Structure formats: C-alpha cells, structure tokens
Amino acid sequence: QQGQLVAPVVANLGPLEDLTLTPSPDEVEEVFTLPLAHLLREENQGYTHYRTAGRYGYTLPVFLNGPHKVWGLTAIITELTLELLAPGRY
C-alpha cells in the first residue's frame, strides 16, 4: 500500500534461544532466522524481475534459504542493511 512508513530496526537481542517471540498470526506465518554469513553468500542471493504491461518493469532482490524466500519489502530492507553492514562484501 502506498503512503505507509516503515522504520526498520537493527539490534542485537542476545542469544536467540533466550527470545520469546509472539508475532501477530494475522501478519506472520512463520518466524525463521538467517545468519549474516548466509545472506552474504552469492548462492543465496538472487533477483526477481517483474513485468508491467507485458514489458520489463523492475527488479527486486530475493534471498534464498531452503524452503524459505525473503522477498518484497523485507528483501529490499535486507539488501540495504547488507550494504551498510558489509560494504565491499555485498
């Protein structure tokens, strides 16, 4: 939807085993984690090309992890974060 503001937050929350996450079931189907090293490996990075009106429209990043794909706005935020956290490696 247009007109929405998204404010990503990057934080160290400590050991994952110690976290109790309670995501909204209306918005989150499943929670999974990806190590930074996994995201930086080229074989886990890709792009999806979208067409509009039968022609090339735009390209967005996608990150792969077995049955999971990080795509859409989450992938865009992830890509921008990797550019900041790992300049020269991403």
C-alpha positions in Angstrom: 0.0 0.0 0.0 1.2 3.5 -0.7 1.6 6.1 2.0 2.8 3.7 4.7 6.0 4.4 6.6 8.3 1.6 7.5 11.1 2.0 10.1 13.5 -1.0 10.1 15.4 -1.5 13.3 18.7 -3.4 13.5 19.5 -4.7 17.0 21.4 -7.3 18.9 18.8 -9.1 21.0 21.2 -11.6 22.6 21.1 -15.4 22.2 18.2 -16.5 20.0 17.4 -19.3 22.4 16.5 -16.8 25.1 14.0 -14.9 23.0 10.2 -15.4 23.2 8.7 -14.1 20.0 4.9 -13.6 19.7 4.2 -12.3 16.2 0.7 -11.5 15.1 -0.7 -14.6 13.4 -2.7 -12.3 11.0 0.6 -10.9 9.7 3.3 -13.5 10.2 3.0 -17.1 9.0 6.4 -18.3 10.3 9.5 -17.0 12.0 13.0 -18.1 10.9 16.5 -16.7 11.3 19.3 -16.3 8.8 22.9 -15.7 9.8 24.7 -12.8 8.2 27.2 -15.2 6.6 24.4 -17.0 4.9 23.0 -13.8 3.4 26.4 -12.8 2.1 26.9 -16.0 0.1 26.2 -15.4 -3.6 24.4 -18.7 -4.0 21.7 -17.4 -1.5 21.2 -14.1 -3.4 19.0 -13.6 -6.4 16.7 -11.2 -8.1 13.1 -11.3 -9.3 12.2 -9.5 -12.5 8.7 -8.1 -12.7 6.8 -7.2 -15.8 4.2 -4.4 -16.2 2.1 -4.1 -19.3 3.9 -7.0 -20.9 7.3 -5.3 -20.7 10.2 -5.2 -18.2 9.0 -3.2 -15.2 11.5 -3.5 -12.3 13.9 -5.9 -10.5 13.8 -6.7 -6.7 16.2 -8.7 -4.6 15.4 -12.1 -3.1 17.3 -14.1 -0.6 17.0 -17.9 -0.5 17.1 -20.3 2.4 15.8 -23.8 1.7 12.0 -23.7 1.6 12.0 -20.0 2.7 12.4 -17.0 0.5 13.0 -13.4 1.7 11.3 -11.2 -0.8 9.4 -8.0 -1.2 9.9 -5.1 1.2 11.8 -7.4 3.6 14.3 -8.3 0.9 14.8 -4.6 0.0 15.4 -3.7 3.6 17.8 -6.7 4.0 19.7 -5.6 0.9 20.1 -2.0 2.1 21.2 -3.3 5.5 23.8 -5.6 4.0 25.2 -2.7 2.0 25.6 -0.8 5.3 26.9 -3.7 7.4 29.2 -5.4 4.9 30.4 -2.8 2.4 32.7 -4.4 -0.2 31.3 -7.9 0.7 27.8 -7.3 -0.6 
